[in-house]
Structures are given as structure tokens and as C-alpha cells.
């Protein structure tokens, strides 16, 4: 079997391809193959950056996924890594990685998608960024996000709208929308994201990629005003489960700078993905008892789960009682927003979108009694899920309750006059498991009649990412979904 580099070189010699075509072959490779080529010296990190820069120039005017670039910073890192022995370059070995614009990167403009921080350039990087760089990542871009990560559609007043490459009139989801779009358009092999109300899962579903929302502590982040807050988690996004596992290994680990930090159970996550296991017994739910799900989306997810049933996996249509997640999530989310933005709200409210202002005001108004009841309710949601999963390997459910909506729709129901207090209620199918702090893998499972991706989320037992990735690897090989090649994706963008 030809190595990645030799395959590309031979193909060039046989077909006389130009640089754009050469880059496209490189960009089409899986991240695991690229890292293999880097470790063998068959691919150089600077070649990857050259290919990405050309690709970004080609597609960014159409999708707006990576509005901030730091290529020279990445080239400096790539040059340094190239001078090290392969064993000292870390698990990513110089692979370029974009960081979501909610996480500071030292010396790189970091806006949080807000006019409040439009010109902010941090002096130090977030802990997860530091770990990635220690593990061989070359940070070359910031991916677009809604303001302060609020809402399931990626737009803001600093950089504008990010568009879904499967249909430029549709949303890519949010808040890790720029990350998901970068993956599917060939602007990234791996992409960093984060998730509170489905911010990894909704974009993964809308754009046909994979993601992992980890249990608290697996991926250390900070510094933070609320170091013990568990709703928001950083996590990896990738084009397939093997690449997702590679990126999880690079992001996970103990860090003394984080209040919540732990060793991963089991061996490497790459090993988990390399050892696919068919689940024995799972639960499936169209709605987890907390929302309404579009009939076509539910039908696609049911058909995907039926494939597992046909292989012998026992599938029960059932779910635990997660109804208290609404109240618990509402209160605890609002407190998190108030902690970060409440002190200066009077000076900044005219710069911030009304959905975020409302969230902050709710947090500032929260009483001690309400916070206490929310914390207890969250405990019950956690216990209900934990008890339920004693009988199952995981719960499968649609990752998003709808297919991608028009990009102008700020949130589901906006055009119909749904008021701001309900602006994230359509994300309940994701935030129910957020409230329970469960690990969740999302992977594509089909397409709608008009060709838009649909994703399935696998909600696992607490701290069970290793087994979850093993199950996901088996499921990925079972489903009919095939990632589109970059040529058709270019055609869909009119290029």
C-alpha cells in the first residue's frame, strides 16, 4: 500500500496535476493518514499550511468559517517541529488545527464573536490551546462562532454569517459552526470546538461530521471565573471517528491549572476507535421526552438505528426522565452568563445581541433559592440517566431535532415571532444530556430528501468515552453515510 506522500507524488507524475489538484489530494486525506505522513517525513508541516492557505482563499468568500488567520505563527511552529525527531513532535506531529473564537490564543485576535472584544489580543492561551500546542498542533486560524457562543446558528456582528456548504442558504448550526464548516470544505483536518447546549452536536449534525462532547474534566480548560462549572465543555470535531479519537488523545489529560481535570480511563482513544465493538443493547428515542423532533429527521435516525437492530443489537424505544433538565439548565446557564458578562452589562448592553442580554439579566436576577433548586434538579437528572444506563450501552437520539434551517433564522421559531426566552429551547435534545454531564459522540447517519446531513448522538455513561468511541467506530462502518469528496463540495459552492 502506498504511503500518503508516495501516493500523492505518484499521482502527480502520472497525471501531471496542477498545484490546486495536488493540494486537493492532500486535503482529502484523513487526519490519521496525514499524521502518519508527518511522522515518516513524507509530508512536511509547511506543505500542509500551504495547501490550507490556498484552500482558504478559494472557499472562505463563500462560507466564512475561518475569519481570523495566524499563518505566520503556525509556520514558526511548523518549522520548529520539523527540526525535532519524530518521537518528540507529539501525537499531532505538526498538524494544523483551528481554534474556536471563544478560546484565547496568545498573540492572536480573539473576539468571542462580540463587538465588546472586537480588537482583543490575549497575551496567553487557554489551557486546551496550550495542551494542543504541546502535543504538536500548529494553530493557524480562529473559527467563527455566534456571540459568546449563544444560540444554535453561527453569526455575529464582528464577522457576519457562516454558511452551510451543502446549501449556502442554510445554517451550519452553532456555536461551533465555523469549525464544522472548515472540516467539510477541506479547510481543516481536525477542528477544536465546545458545547453547552449542543454547540458541538448541532454543527456536526448539520454539516455531516463527527464530534465528542466529553465528560467534565477529560479535556482541561481555563482559566475561568467558574472553574467548577460543568455545562460548557471543550471537545474535538473531525471528519470520521478514527480522526476524532486521534484528536481526543491530543486534547485530553490532567492539568494542574484546571479545577476539573482527570486521567482518561483505558488506553488511548485511538486504540478504542481501532477496536470497533457492536453494542449489545441500546435505547433509542426520537425526542428524549423533552422536545418535538421533525418527522423526516426522526425517520432518518430510526432507519439508521434499525441497521444496528438488523445486526443483532437489541434496541428498546425508551428514555429516562430528563424533564427537569429544562429548569436546571435555564438557571445554571443564566448564572454562567451573568458571571462573565454581568458586571459590565450597563456599559456593554448596546453592543451585545438581545438574546445574550436576556440570558445575563436572568442570571443576575436568579435567587439563591432558584439556584439551589436548579442544582438539586441537575443532580436528579444525572441520577436518572445513570440509573437508566445500567441496562444499556448508550442512548441513541437525533443530534438535532431539525434539519438545517435558513441561515437568516436566528433560532427556530424566530421568523414566526417566538420570543427570546425560548430562543434555545429547540436545543433541548442536546442540553438534556448536557445537564446530566454525559459524554456524547455525534456522527452522520443520513441525509434529508433535499440533501442536508442528519446526525445521530450516542449518549454514554459518565466517563465512558473509551467504550463510546469503540461503539461509534462500529456504527460508522454500518451506516450508509459517505463523506463527500472535495470536488463535489467545490461544485456545490459554485467553484
C-alpha positions as CSV (number, residue, x, y, z in Angstrom):
1,X,0.0,0.0,0.0
2,X,1.4,3.4,-1.0
3,X,2.1,5.9,1.8
4,X,0.2,9.2,1.7
5,X,3.2,11.1,0.3
6,X,4.2,8.5,-2.2
7,X,0.6,8.2,-3.3
8,X,0.4,11.9,-4.0
9,X,3.8,12.0,-5.7
10,X,3.0,9.1,-8.0
11,X,-0.4,10.6,-8.8
12,X,1.2,13.9,-9.8
13,X,3.7,12.1,-12.0
14,X,1.1,10.1,-13.8
15,X,-1.4,12.8,-14.3
16,X,0.5,16.0,-14.4
17,X,-1.8,17.6,-11.9
18,X,-1.5,21.3,-11.0
19,X,-1.0,22.7,-7.5
20,X,-4.7,23.1,-6.8
21,X,-5.3,19.4,-7.6
22,X,-2.2,18.4,-5.7
23,X,-3.4,20.3,-2.6
24,X,-6.9,18.7,-3.0
25,X,-5.5,15.2,-2.7
26,X,-3.6,16.2,0.4
27,X,-6.7,17.9,1.9
28,X,-8.8,14.8,1.2
29,X,-6.6,12.6,3.3
30,X,-7.8,11.6,6.8
31,X,-6.0,13.3,9.7
32,X,-4.6,9.9,10.8
33,X,-3.0,9.5,7.4
34,X,-1.6,13.0,7.4
35,X,-0.1,12.4,10.8
36,X,1.4,9.2,9.6
37,X,3.0,11.0,6.7
38,X,4.3,13.7,9.0
39,X,5.9,11.2,11.3
40,X,7.6,9.4,8.4
41,X,8.9,12.6,6.9
42,X,6.8,12.1,3.8
43,X,4.8,15.3,4.4
44,X,6.1,18.5,5.9
45,X,4.0,20.7,8.2
46,X,4.7,23.7,6.0
47,X,3.3,21.8,3.0
48,X,0.0,21.4,4.9
49,X,-0.1,25.1,5.7
50,X,0.5,26.0,2.0
51,X,-2.4,23.7,1.0
52,X,-4.7,25.1,3.6
53,X,-3.9,28.7,2.7
54,X,-4.7,28.1,-1.0
55,X,-7.9,26.3,0.1
56,X,-9.0,29.0,2.5
57,X,-8.5,31.7,-0.2
58,X,-10.7,29.6,-2.5
59,X,-13.7,28.8,-0.3
60,X,-13.8,31.4,2.5
61,X,-15.5,34.1,0.5
62,X,-18.4,31.6,0.2
63,X,-18.7,30.1,3.7
64,X,-16.9,32.4,6.2
65,X,-15.8,29.6,8.5
66,X,-12.3,30.9,9.5
67,X,-12.4,34.7,9.6
68,X,-9.1,35.1,11.5
69,X,-5.8,33.6,10.3
70,X,-2.4,33.4,12.0
71,X,-0.4,31.6,9.3
72,X,3.0,33.0,10.2
73,X,2.5,31.9,13.8
74,X,1.7,28.4,12.5
75,X,4.7,28.4,10.1
76,X,7.0,29.3,13.0
77,X,5.6,26.3,15.0
78,X,5.8,24.0,11.9
79,X,9.4,25.0,11.3
80,X,10.4,24.3,14.9
81,X,8.6,20.9,14.9
82,X,10.2,19.9,11.7
83,X,13.6,20.2,13.3
84,X,12.7,17.7,16.1
85,X,12.9,13.9,15.9
86,X,9.5,12.3,15.1
87,X,9.0,10.9,18.6
88,X,9.3,14.4,20.1
89,X,6.7,16.2,17.9
90,X,3.7,15.0,19.9
91,X,0.7,13.0,18.7
92,X,-0.3,15.6,16.1
93,X,3.2,15.9,14.8
94,X,2.7,19.4,13.3
95,X,-0.9,19.0,12.0
96,X,-2.5,22.4,11.6
97,X,-5.6,23.0,13.8
98,X,-8.1,25.9,14.0
99,X,-9.3,27.1,17.4
100,X,-12.9,28.3,18.1
101,X,-13.1,32.0,18.6
102,X,-14.2,31.6,22.2
103,X,-10.8,30.4,23.4
104,X,-7.8,32.8,23.7
105,X,-4.7,32.1,21.6
106,X,-1.7,34.1,22.6
107,X,-1.0,36.9,20.2
108,X,-4.0,36.2,18.0
109,X,-7.1,38.3,17.7
110,X,-9.8,36.6,19.8
111,X,-13.2,38.3,19.7
112,X,-15.7,35.8,21.3
113,X,-17.9,36.9,18.3
114,X,-18.6,40.2,20.0
115,X,-18.1,43.9,19.4
116,X,-17.2,44.1,23.1
117,X,-13.9,42.3,22.3
118,X,-13.6,43.2,18.7
119,X,-9.9,44.1,19.0
120,X,-8.8,41.9,21.9
121,X,-5.4,40.2,21.5
122,X,-4.7,38.0,24.5
123,X,-1.2,37.6,26.0
124,X,-1.7,34.0,27.0
125,X,-3.6,31.0,25.6
126,X,-6.3,28.9,27.1
127,X,-5.2,25.6,28.7
128,X,-6.6,23.5,26.0
129,X,-4.7,25.5,23.4
130,X,-1.5,25.1,25.4
131,X,-2.0,21.4,25.5
132,X,-2.7,21.1,21.8
133,X,0.5,23.0,21.0
134,X,2.5,20.8,23.4
135,X,1.0,17.9,21.5
136,X,2.2,19.1,18.1
137,X,-0.7,21.2,16.8
138,X,0.1,24.2,14.6
139,X,-2.6,26.8,15.3
140,X,-3.4,28.6,12.1
141,X,-6.9,30.1,12.4
142,X,-9.8,31.0,14.6
143,X,-13.2,29.6,13.6
144,X,-16.4,31.6,13.6
145,X,-18.9,31.4,16.4
146,X,-22.1,33.2,17.5
147,X,-21.6,35.9,20.0
148,X,-20.3,34.4,23.2
149,X,-21.4,31.0,21.8
150,X,-25.1,31.7,22.4
151,X,-27.6,30.1,20.0
152,X,-27.5,27.3,17.5
153,X,-26.7,29.4,14.4
154,X,-23.3,30.9,13.7
155,X,-23.4,34.6,13.0
156,X,-22.1,37.7,14.8
157,X,-21.7,41.5,14.3
158,X,-17.9,41.2,14.0
159,X,-17.5,38.7,11.2
160,X,-21.0,38.1,9.9
161,X,-22.7,34.8,8.9
162,X,-21.2,31.4,8.4
163,X,-22.9,29.3,5.7
164,X,-23.5,25.6,5.3
165,X,-21.5,24.3,2.3
166,X,-24.2,21.7,1.4
167,X,-26.5,24.7,0.8
168,X,-25.3,28.2,1.2
169,X,-28.8,29.4,2.1
170,X,-28.8,27.1,5.2
171,X,-27.3,27.4,8.7
172,X,-24.3,25.2,9.7
173,X,-25.5,25.2,13.2
174,X,-23.7,26.6,16.2
175,X,-21.9,27.5,18.2
176,X,-19.0,25.5,16.6
177,X,-20.4,26.3,13.2
178,X,-17.1,27.6,11.7
179,X,-15.3,24.5,12.9
180,X,-17.7,22.1,11.3
181,X,-17.7,24.0,8.0
182,X,-13.9,24.1,7.9
183,X,-13.8,20.3,8.2
184,X,-16.3,19.6,5.5
185,X,-14.9,22.1,3.0
186,X,-11.3,20.9,3.4
187,X,-10.1,23.9,5.4
188,X,-9.2,21.7,8.3
189,X,-8.3,18.1,9.1
190,X,-9.4,18.4,12.7
191,X,-11.2,21.3,14.4
192,X,-11.5,22.4,18.1
193,X,-15.0,23.2,19.3
194,X,-17.0,23.5,22.5
195,X,-20.5,22.6,23.7
196,X,-23.1,23.8,26.2
197,X,-26.5,23.4,24.5
198,X,-25.3,21.2,21.6
199,X,-22.7,23.5,20.2
200,X,-20.6,20.5,19.0
201,X,-23.6,18.3,18.2
202,X,-25.8,20.6,16.2
203,X,-23.0,21.7,13.8
204,X,-21.8,18.1,13.5
205,X,-25.4,17.1,12.5
206,X,-25.9,20.0,10.1
207,X,-22.6,19.5,8.4
208,X,-22.1,15.7,8.3
209,X,-19.1,15.5,10.6
210,X,-18.3,13.9,14.0
211,X,-17.8,15.3,17.4
212,X,-17.3,14.4,21.1
213,X,-18.7,16.3,24.0
214,X,-16.6,14.8,26.8
215,X,-17.4,14.3,30.5
216,X,-16.3,17.1,32.7
217,X,-12.5,17.0,33.4
218,X,-11.4,14.9,30.4
219,X,-10.4,18.0,28.5
220,X,-9.0,20.6,30.8
221,X,-9.8,24.3,30.1
222,X,-9.3,27.6,31.8
223,X,-8.6,29.9,33.4
224,X,-12.3,30.5,34.3
225,X,-14.4,32.6,36.6
226,X,-16.4,29.4,37.3
227,X,-13.7,26.7,37.4
228,X,-16.2,24.0,38.6
229,X,-18.9,24.8,36.1
230,X,-19.8,21.7,34.1
231,X,-22.3,22.7,31.4
232,X,-19.7,24.0,28.9
233,X,-17.1,21.6,27.7
234,X,-14.4,21.8,25.0
235,X,-14.2,19.0,22.6
236,X,-12.9,17.6,19.3
237,X,-14.5,17.6,15.8
238,X,-13.4,15.5,12.9
239,X,-14.5,14.0,9.6
240,X,-14.6,10.5,11.0
241,X,-14.4,8.5,14.2
242,X,-10.7,7.5,13.8
243,X,-9.7,11.1,13.4
244,X,-12.0,12.1,16.3
245,X,-10.2,9.6,18.6
246,X,-6.8,11.0,17.5
247,X,-7.8,14.5,18.4
248,X,-9.3,13.4,21.7
249,X,-5.9,11.9,22.7
250,X,-4.3,15.2,21.8
251,X,-6.8,17.3,23.9
252,X,-7.3,15.0,26.9
253,X,-5.1,14.9,30.0
254,X,-4.5,16.2,33.6
255,X,-3.7,19.8,34.0
256,X,-2.9,21.4,37.4
257,X,-4.3,24.7,36.1
258,X,-7.8,23.3,35.8
259,X,-10.2,22.7,38.7
260,X,-11.7,19.8,36.9
261,X,-9.1,17.5,35.3
262,X,-8.6,13.8,35.3
263,X,-6.8,10.9,33.6
264,X,-8.6,9.1,30.8
265,X,-9.8,5.6,31.6
266,X,-8.4,2.8,29.5
267,X,-5.6,3.2,27.0
268,X,-5.5,5.6,24.1
269,X,-8.7,6.7,22.3
270,X,-7.1,5.8,19.0
271,X,-7.0,2.2,20.3
272,X,-10.7,2.4,21.2
273,X,-11.6,3.6,17.7
274,X,-9.3,0.9,16.3
275,X,-11.3,-1.8,18.2
276,X,-14.9,-1.4,17.0
277,X,-17.5,-3.2,19.1
278,X,-21.1,-3.8,18.3
279,X,-23.3,-2.6,21.1
280,X,-25.3,-5.3,22.8
281,X,-28.3,-3.3,24.0
282,X,-29.2,0.3,23.4
283,X,-32.1,2.6,24.0
284,X,-33.5,4.9,21.2
285,X,-35.7,8.0,21.5
286,X,-36.9,10.4,18.9
287,X,-37.1,13.2,21.4
288,X,-35.7,12.1,24.8
289,X,-39.1,13.2,26.2
290,X,-38.0,16.9,26.2
291,X,-38.8,18.3,22.7
292,X,-40.5,17.8,19.4
293,X,-38.5,16.3,16.5
294,X,-39.0,16.9,12.8
295,X,-40.7,13.8,11.3
296,X,-38.1,13.4,8.5
297,X,-35.1,13.8,10.9
298,X,-36.7,11.2,13.2
299,X,-37.3,8.8,10.3
300,X,-33.7,9.0,9.2
301,X,-32.4,8.4,12.7
302,X,-34.8,5.5,13.2
303,X,-33.7,3.9,9.9
304,X,-30.1,4.2,11.0
305,X,-30.7,2.5,14.3
306,X,-32.7,-0.2,12.5
307,X,-29.4,-1.1,10.8
308,X,-28.0,-1.9,14.2
309,X,-31.1,-3.9,15.1
310,X,-30.7,-5.9,12.0
311,X,-27.2,-6.8,13.1
312,X,-28.4,-8.2,16.4
313,X,-28.2,-5.2,18.7
314,X,-31.2,-5.1,21.0
315,X,-32.9,-1.7,20.6
316,X,-35.6,-0.6,23.1
317,X,-37.6,2.6,22.4
318,X,-37.2,4.2,25.8
319,X,-35.5,7.1,27.7
320,X,-35.1,8.2,31.3
321,X,-37.0,11.1,32.8
322,X,-35.0,14.2,31.8
323,X,-37.8,16.7,32.1
324,X,-36.1,18.6,35.0
325,X,-33.3,19.5,32.6
326,X,-35.2,22.5,31.3
327,X,-35.4,24.2,34.7
328,X,-31.9,23.2,35.8
329,X,-30.3,24.2,32.5
330,X,-32.1,27.5,32.3
331,X,-31.0,28.7,35.8
332,X,-27.4,27.3,35.7
333,X,-26.8,28.6,32.2
334,X,-28.0,32.1,33.1
335,X,-25.7,32.1,36.1
336,X,-22.8,31.2,33.9
337,X,-23.6,34.0,31.5
338,X,-24.0,36.5,34.3
339,X,-20.7,35.6,35.9
340,X,-18.8,36.5,32.7
341,X,-20.9,39.5,31.5
342,X,-23.0,40.8,34.3
343,X,-20.5,43.2,35.9
344,X,-20.2,45.4,32.8
345,X,-23.7,44.8,31.3
346,X,-24.7,48.5,31.8
347,X,-21.7,49.6,29.7
348,X,-21.9,46.9,27.0
349,X,-25.6,46.1,26.6
350,X,-25.9,48.1,23.3
351,X,-23.1,46.1,21.8
352,X,-24.4,42.7,22.7
353,X,-27.2,40.8,20.9
354,X,-30.6,40.8,22.8
355,X,-30.5,37.0,23.4
356,X,-27.3,37.3,25.4
357,X,-28.5,40.4,27.3
358,X,-31.6,38.4,28.3
359,X,-29.5,35.5,29.5
360,X,-27.3,37.7,31.6
361,X,-30.3,39.5,33.1
362,X,-31.8,36.2,34.0
363,X,-28.6,35.2,35.8
364,X,-28.4,38.4,37.7
365,X,-32.0,38.1,38.9
366,X,-31.6,34.4,39.9
367,X,-32.3,34.0,43.6
368,X,-30.4,31.7,45.9
369,X,-33.5,29.5,46.3
370,X,-33.7,29.1,42.5
371,X,-30.0,28.3,42.2
372,X,-30.3,25.7,45.0
373,X,-33.3,24.1,43.4
374,X,-31.6,24.0,40.0
375,X,-28.5,22.3,41.4
376,X,-30.7,19.7,43.1
377,X,-32.7,19.2,39.9
378,X,-29.5,18.7,38.0
379,X,-28.5,16.0,40.5
380,X,-31.7,14.2,39.8
381,X,-31.3,14.4,36.0
382,X,-27.8,13.0,36.4
383,X,-29.0,10.1,38.6
384,X,-32.0,9.3,36.4
385,X,-29.7,8.9,33.4
386,X,-27.0,7.0,35.3
387,X,-29.6,4.6,36.6
388,X,-31.2,4.1,33.2
389,X,-27.9,3.4,31.5
390,X,-27.2,0.5,33.9
391,X,-29.3,-1.6,31.4
392,X,-27.9,-0.1,28.1
393,X,-24.6,0.6,26.4
394,X,-25.9,4.1,25.4
395,X,-28.9,6.0,24.3
396,X,-29.2,7.0,20.6
397,X,-31.2,10.0,19.6
398,X,-31.2,12.7,16.9
399,X,-28.4,15.1,17.5
400,X,-30.6,18.0,16.4
401,X,-34.4,18.0,16.3
402,X,-34.5,19.7,12.9
403,X,-32.6,19.7,9.6
404,X,-30.5,22.9,8.8
405,X,-32.7,25.9,8.8
406,X,-32.4,29.1,6.6
407,X,-29.3,31.0,7.6
408,X,-31.3,34.1,8.3
409,X,-33.3,32.3,11.0
410,X,-31.6,33.4,14.2
411,X,-33.2,30.5,16.0
412,X,-36.0,28.0,15.3
413,X,-39.3,30.0,15.6
414,X,-37.7,33.4,15.1
415,X,-39.5,34.2,11.9
416,X,-42.8,33.1,13.4
417,X,-42.4,35.5,16.3
418,X,-41.1,33.2,19.0
419,X,-39.9,35.4,21.8
420,X,-36.3,35.4,23.1
421,X,-37.0,33.4,26.3
422,X,-37.5,30.4,24.1
423,X,-34.5,31.1,21.7
424,X,-32.6,27.9,22.7
425,X,-35.5,25.7,23.6
426,X,-35.2,23.9,20.2
427,X,-31.8,22.6,21.5
428,X,-33.3,20.7,24.4
429,X,-32.5,17.3,22.7
430,X,-28.9,18.3,23.3
431,X,-28.9,20.2,26.6
432,X,-30.8,17.4,28.4
433,X,-27.7,15.3,28.3
434,X,-25.5,18.4,28.9
435,X,-27.4,18.8,32.2
436,X,-26.6,15.2,33.1
437,X,-22.9,15.8,32.2
438,X,-22.9,12.7,29.9
439,X,-20.3,12.1,27.2
440,X,-21.8,12.3,23.7
441,X,-20.5,11.2,20.3
442,X,-22.3,12.6,17.3
443,X,-21.8,11.0,13.8
444,X,-23.7,11.4,10.5
445,X,-26.3,8.8,9.7
446,X,-28.1,10.0,6.6
447,X,-29.4,12.9,4.5
448,X,-32.8,14.6,4.0
449,X,-34.7,14.5,0.7
450,X,-33.0,17.8,-0.2
451,X,-29.5,16.5,0.6
452,X,-28.9,18.0,4.0
453,X,-27.0,15.9,6.6
454,X,-28.6,14.4,9.7
455,X,-26.6,13.3,12.7
456,X,-27.2,10.7,15.5
457,X,-26.0,11.3,19.0
458,X,-24.8,8.5,21.2
459,X,-25.3,9.4,24.9
460,X,-23.0,7.4,27.0
461,X,-22.4,6.6,30.7
462,X,-20.4,9.1,32.7
463,X,-16.7,8.9,32.0
464,X,-17.2,6.2,29.4
465,X,-15.7,7.9,26.4
466,X,-13.4,4.9,25.6
467,X,-16.3,2.5,25.1
468,X,-18.4,5.1,23.4
469,X,-15.8,5.7,20.7
470,X,-15.4,1.9,20.2
471,X,-19.2,1.6,19.7
472,X,-19.1,4.7,17.4
473,X,-16.4,3.1,15.3
474,X,-18.5,0.1,14.6
475,X,-21.7,2.1,14.0
476,X,-19.8,4.4,11.5
477,X,-18.9,1.3,9.4
478,X,-22.6,0.2,9.5
479,X,-24.2,3.5,8.3
480,X,-24.6,4.4,4.7
481,X,-23.2,7.9,5.1
482,X,-20.2,8.6,2.9
483,X,-18.3,11.9,3.4
484,X,-18.5,13.9,0.2
485,X,-15.2,14.4,-1.6
486,X,-13.9,17.9,-2.0
487,X,-14.6,18.0,-5.8
488,X,-18.4,17.8,-5.3
489,X,-18.1,20.2,-2.4
490,X,-16.4,22.7,-4.6
491,X,-19.1,22.3,-7.2
492,X,-21.8,22.9,-4.5
493,X,-20.0,26.2,-3.8
494,X,-20.0,27.1,-7.5
495,X,-16.2,26.8,-7.8
